[in-house]
Each structure stands twice: as C-alpha cells, then as structure tokens.
Amino acid sequence: MTEKNVPFTADLIKAIEKENPTPFYVYDKNAIVENARTFLKAFSILPGGFKNYFAVKALPNPRILEILKAEGMGADCSSLPELELAHRVGLSGEDIMFTSNDTPAQEFVRAKELGAVINLDDITHIETLKNAAGIPQTICFRYNPGPLKQGNALIGKPEEAKYGLTREQLKEGYRQMKAEGVKRFGLHTMVASNELNPDYFVETARILFELLAEIKTETGVEIDFINLGGGIGIPYKPEQNAVDLNRVASGIQKLYDELIIQKGLKQPKIVMECGRMVTGPFGYLVSKVLHKKTTYKNYVGLDACMANLMRPALYGAYHHITILGKENAPADYVCDVTGSLCENNDKFAIDRKLPEPEIGDIVVIHDGGAHGHAMGFNYNAKLRCAEFLWKGGERFQKIRRAETMDDYFATLSF
C-alpha cells in the first residue's frame, strides 16, 4: 500500500496563487533528492560502478536537471532540445546518453560535438552518423529482443515495437563499428514502461548478460557498458507498492557474478535511464473546481485539462486526487473529473469516489512529476501552466512561468 498524502498545505498554494493562478505544477525538491539518493545507493552494490541517466523527457526543466546532476546523475536525451538542456546545465561528454529513433542527421552532429554517448536505434543509422558527423570512439546499440522478451501493457510486444536492432543486426553493427575503429562499445535495451514487477528488470539483465559472450565470440567485440534502460514504475494507485530497488539490484548483482565474472568476461559498467521513478511521485498538478454539472452522471470541472496532464486520456492512467481540506471527509460522491477541452476524453478520472467538492475547492492530482507538464500541448489554444519547486515550509521557487497569449501568437503571422 502507498499513502497518497499531499506534503504541502493550502497556505502554500494560497501564497503561490497571489501572483500565479491555478493550474500549476509543484515539485517537492527534498523528496526528489532523498529518492535519488536511495535509488543510487541501492544500485551502488553493482560491480564496475553504476550511473543513472535521468530521462529528460520525463521532466525537462533545467532546475530539476541541476538537482539531479548534483546527485551524480547524467541525462538521457532523445532530441536536439533535450541535448541543449543537458548542455546548458553543465552536462557534457559521457554524462549524456543520446538515445533517439528516426533521428535527423543534425542531431547526431550535435550529440557528437557534445561528446555524448550515441546509442543507435537502427543499423542503417551507422551510415547516417558516418556521413553527418563521423564515427565516434564510443558507440552503443539498442537491442530489440523480439519474442525472447515479453513487453508490458504500456510498451507492447518488442517484436511490434519500432525500437532497436534484431540480434543479427546487432552483431553486424558491432562488426561494422569495430572496422570503423570504434574503441568502446555499449549494449542497451528498453522493453517495458512503468513496470512494478522487480523480477522483470532482473530478467532483462539476464538477456543482456547472456548476450555478451555471443557478441564476443562472433564479433570479437567486448562490451564496456550495459544500459538496462528505464521502465521502473511508480505506484499510481494507493493499493500498489513501489518497486523494491534493493531486490532488483541484488538480483542483477547475482546474475552479473554468474554470467560475467565467473565466465571471465570483461566486466561492463551498468547504467540505467530511469526518469519516472526518480521524480514522478513528487510532482503535483494543482487545480481548482470551476463548475459542477449533473446530467446522466455527476461532473466536476477543473481549470486544468488534459493539455496539462494527458496520461489519463492517453493511457486510461490512474492519478490519485485529493481535495485540500477534505482529506478525511467520506469519499461518497461519484463523479467524472473533467477539463474544458472540446474532447470527451478530457477527463482526469471516471466514476471516481471523492468527498463532494464545491466550486473553488483546491484539487491536487498526484504523481505528476514525470510525463505530466512535459506532455503538454496547445490544443484549443490552451496555454501551458507554470511549474514551482517547493523547498519545504512556505519556501518555493518558480522554475517555469506560465505561457501567455503573446507566447502563443509569437509563432503566428497575421
């Protein structure tokens, strides 16, 4: 079970509201730091060292990246602006992992300029990279295990995914890169998203560890680092439990000993690219009740909409909801919690039991610290909201201002 408590008070929200109307996001800095340290400590037992490349797509804000950089994390990037975000907070070289797909040539150029580790998604990208930027000294390939590994519900079957190389393409890729003079090699896979079963990640490690000997035998390439991907989920629902990181780490450590050390293989560094589990539980979308409507069912309309948080509409995802000041009131009012977009799936919750809300109540939507603001958009000309970093007590910092109509019109020509 996971307690879903709001760590800040209504007074904090009122203080922010004096100059910044709802909706907005609030991120709990102290909780993010504590969680990052717990995560890194759990995996510090792995031989050869461990590094997490925070998935920038989860929460692309420089203040968050700076906090995680201070804790020793790098950045996992998948586009040119994400590379620039990492660069502008002082990350460079192998503190940046560039894992993209269907990649424009100019993005390879910038990644190589920054010294980032380039993780290729397709064997044809070798030629693209060579022609655009030249072959770097370090290269990584993304492996798609196909039917050898079952994906989870969110990411689908690996053999139907657009990502990665087949086993034979992978080995051919290493042969080509060895011939091009590459000195250091990485191996990567990512076959799950928001997965809560700890054994899933251990089995992913097994697949990659068993592949090392085959790659060496058939290509002569020894792997210097293994990227186990991300995908560690968070307990969005109160009845769910967080992933036991120590169990995952100890399971990987055991396989590392059996399949790498005892077989005399070169000992690769283990890295990951977790984003959601680092910041996800510590972000909150704060909104207000605008309207209540009763037709064939009850509707509670907020001043936020799926343009602020699209996961419920996109995935049918659950996000817990708290009405500030009514935390202990009986949840006996069944309603759909909606936004104002001209789309019927613009709903944060369907048939949710809540304490009966009133117009003006402050509503907090939990677990918005990853893939929340980052997935925002401007449909219906909705403007993207502000972000705040809460530092404890009544201390907060605006880390992104809300968009204005001038921002929206800035790219248009009349």
N, C-alpha and C positions, 0 to 999 in steps of 0.2 A: 504493500500500500504506500502511496505517496501523498503526503499532505500538500494541499493546494492553498497555501496562505499568501496573502499579499503582504510583502515585507515593509511597505511604507504606509503612511497614514493619509487620511483625507486632507489633513492640513498641508502636506507636501503638495498634493495635487492643486489645492487652492492657491498655494504660493506660485506654482508654475503657471496656473491659469490667469494670473494677474496680467501677464503680457502675452500669453500663448494659449489661445483657446483650444479645447479638445477638437479632434482627436490628436494624440501624440503617443510616442513610444517612450518608455522609461526602462533603462537598463541598470541592473544592480552591479556596480563595479566590484564591491567587496566579494560578492558571491561568485562572480566570474573569476576573480583572481584565486580564490580558495579552491574552486573547482578545477581550474587549470593546474594548480599545484598538485592536487590529489591525482589527477589524470597522469601527469608526468612522473610522479612518484611511483605509481603502480607499475608503469612500464620501464622504469629505470633498472629493473632486475634483468632485462634482456642483454645478452652478450653483444659486444660491439657497439653499444650506445643506442640511444633512441631519440627520435625527433618527431614532433608533430608539426605538419604544415597546415595551419588553420585555413579552412576552405573559405576564401574571401567572399565567395558568392553567398555564404550564409548571412554575413553581416558586414557589408562593405563600407565601414566607417573608419577613417584614419585613427580616431581616438581609441577604438576597440583594438585595432591592429597594433597600436603603440603599447597598449596594456599587455597584450599577449606577446609581443616582441620582448618586452622587459622580463617576461617569464620564460623566455628561451624558445618560443615558437617561431616558425617561419610562416610563409604564406603559400598556399596552393592557389594558383591563378589559372583562369581559363579564357581570358580575353585581354586585349590591349589595355583598356582602362584599369582592369584589375592589376596588371603588371605595373602600371603607373602608380596606382595606390600603394602597392608594396614598396616601390622605389621611393616614393615621396615620404614614407615613414622611416626610411633609412635601411630597408632590407635590400640585399643585393647578393650576387653570386649564388651559392648553393643554399642560401636561406630562402630561395624562391624555387618552387616547383611549377613548371608550366605544363599543365595537362589540359589540352583542348581537343576538339574534334571539328572536322570540316574547316580546318584552320586557314585563314588568309595568310599569304606569304609574308606580309609586313609584320605580322605578329611574331613569326619565327625570327625575323630580323631583330626586333626589339628584345625578345627573350634572350637571344644570343648576346646582344650588346650588354645586357644586364648581368650576363654570366649565369642566368637561371639554368636549372636542370630542365632540359627539354624532354618531355615524355610523349613519344609519338603514338598516335592512335591508329595509324594505318601504314602498311608497308610502302604505299605509294608516296607517303609524305617524306620519305628519305630523299627522293629526287627533288621535291619541292623545297625542302630545307637546304639541300646542297646548292641548288641554283639561286635561292634567295639570300642565304646568309652564310653558307659554308657549313661544313660538318664540325661540330664542337668536339672537345676532348672527352666529354661525358655525354652519354645518351641513355635514355630509358625507353622501354616499350610497354604499352598497355596490353595485357593478355586477356583475351576473352575465352574462358574455358568451355563455352558452349554447353552441351548436355552433361559434361562432367560435374557441373556445379549448378544446383538449383537456386535461382534468384528468389527474392521475396516478392510479396504482392505489390510493393510500391515501384520496384525497378523492373520487374518482369523476368522472363526467361533469358538467360545470357545469349542463347543462340538467336533470339529475336531482337537483341539489343544492337544499336548502331555502333557500339563502342568496341575498340580493341582488335587485336590480331588473333587469328587462329594459331594453333600450336605449330603447324608447319610454317606459316608466315612468320611467326615469332623467330624460329630458328634461322630462317633465311635472312631475316632482318639483322640478326646478330652477325651472321657471316658477312653480309654486306658492310656493316659498320666496322667490323674488325678489319676488313680490307681497306676501308677508308682511313684507317689509322686511329680510330677511337680507342682511348686508353681505359676508360672506366664505364661500367655498364650497370644499369638498373633494370629491375623487373617489377611490374605493377599490375594489380587488378583491382576492380571495384565492381562487385556483383550484388550489393544489397544497399538499401537505404532505409534509415530509421528502423533497424533491426534490434530487437530486445533479447534475442536468444544468444547468450555468451558463447555457446559452442559453435555458432555459425562462423565466428571470426577465427576460432581455433582451426576449424576445418579449412577455411580459406588459406590460412598459413600452411597447412599441410600440403595443399595443392601446389603452392609456390615452392615450398621447400623440396618437395619430391621432384620438381621440375629442374632444379639446379644441376643435379648430376647428369640428367639427359642433355641439357644445354651444353654443359662442359664436354661431354663425350662426343656429341655430334657437331659442335661448332668450335670447340677449343676456348670458348669464352667463359670466364669466371665472373660471377655476379658480385658487384661491390655493395649494392644496397637493394633491399626489397621494400617496396611500398605496398602495404597491405590495404591501402585505400581507407575509406572512412566508413560511414554507414552505421556507426554505433548510435542507436536510437535513444530517445528520452521517453519517460513515462507521461504521455499527454493525459492519460486518464488516471483518476485517483486510485483505481484498483490495480494499476500496473506498477511494477517495480523497476528501478533503474538497473542497468547492466552492471553486473559485478566485475569491475575492471581488474581486480586482483585475480579473479578466476580466469579471465581472458589472458592476462599477462603470464600467469603460471602455466596455463595450457600451451601457450606459444613457446615459452621457455623450454618446456619438456620436449616438444617437437623439435626445437632448434638443436637440442642436445642429441636427440636420436637420429635425426635426418641430416644434420650438417656436421656437428663436431665429431660424433662417433664415426662418421664416414670419411673424415679427413678432408672435407671440402673447405674452400675458402669461406671464412666467416663474414657474412654480409651484415651491414648495419640495417636495423629495422626502422622504418619510418611509417607514419600514417598521415592521413589528411582529414582528420575529424574537424568538423565545424559545428554541427548541430548540438552535439553533446557537450561542447565547451561553453557555448553561450545561450543555447536555446531555452533552458528553463529559467533564465534570469532576465528575460525581457517581457514587458507587459504593454499591451495596447490599451490605452486609457481613453474611454469614450463617455458619452452622456446619452441618456434617454431623451429623444426628441418627441416621439409620438407613441401612443398605444392605440391599437386598432383591433376590433373584434368583428369578424365576418363568420366564416365557417370554422375558424380557429382563432387563437389569440396571437397577435403580432406585437413585438416590441421593437420599435425603430430607433436605431442609434445614429449619431452624427458621424460614425465611421462606416465604412463599407468594404466590399471585397477588394477595392482598389488599395486599401490599407493592409488587408490581410486576406489573401486569396486561397490559402490552403483548404479551408472548409469547402469552398465552392469547387476547387480544382480536384481535390482528392477525396472529398467527403470526410476530411480530417476532423477529429475532435479537438476542441480547445476549451479548457475549463473556463467558466465565467463566474466572477464574484461581483456582487453589488456592494460597494463600500457602505458600511454602516448597517448592513443586513446579513453579516456573515453567520450569525447564529439564529436567524429567523427561519421558520419552516419553509422548505422548498416545495410548496404545494401549488404553484402557479405554472401551468404547462403552456409553453409558447414557442413560437419561432422568433429568433433574434435576427433582425434584418438590417441591411443598409438601404441606401436610397438609389442604387443604380437601376437602370431600366433592364434588369435581368432578374428572372425569378429565382436563379440560384444564388443571388446575393444574400446569403444567409450565413451567419456565424454559428447557428445552432438550430436544430429542428426538433420540435416536441421536447424541448429541454424543461426540466423542472427547476424553477428558481423561486426565491422569495418574490412576492409580487412587487414589481418595480413601479416607480412613479416617475412622471416626467421630471427631468432634471437630475435624477439619480446618476451617480458616477459608476460606470461599469468598467471592470478590469478584465481583460481577456488574457489568460495566462499563456506561457510558453511561446512567446513571440520573439524570442531573442535570436532566432535563426529562420531564414526563409520567410520573414514577415515583411518588414519595410523593404527588404531587398527585392521582393517580387511585386512591388507596387507598380501601378500603371496609371494612365491618364484618361481612360475611357469615360465618356460622359463629361469630359473636361474636368474631372476631379483632380484636385491638387494634392500632391504628396505631402504628408504631415511631417512635423518636427520630430527630432529624437533628443532625448535627455539622458545624461549619465548621472545616476543617483549615487552619492558617495557616503551615504549614511546620515541619519538625523534629518535635518532640513537642508542639507547641502546638495546642490545639484548643478549641473553644467549643461548648457545647450550645446550639442555636438552636431546638430544639423538643423537649420532653420526650416520652417515650412515653406513650401512653394507659394508663390503669389501668381496672380493673373498675369503680371508682367513677365514672369518666368515662362508661363505657358505660351504667351503670344510672341516671345522673343524669337522663336524659330519660324514664325509665320510671316508672310508677305501680303499686305493688303493693297 
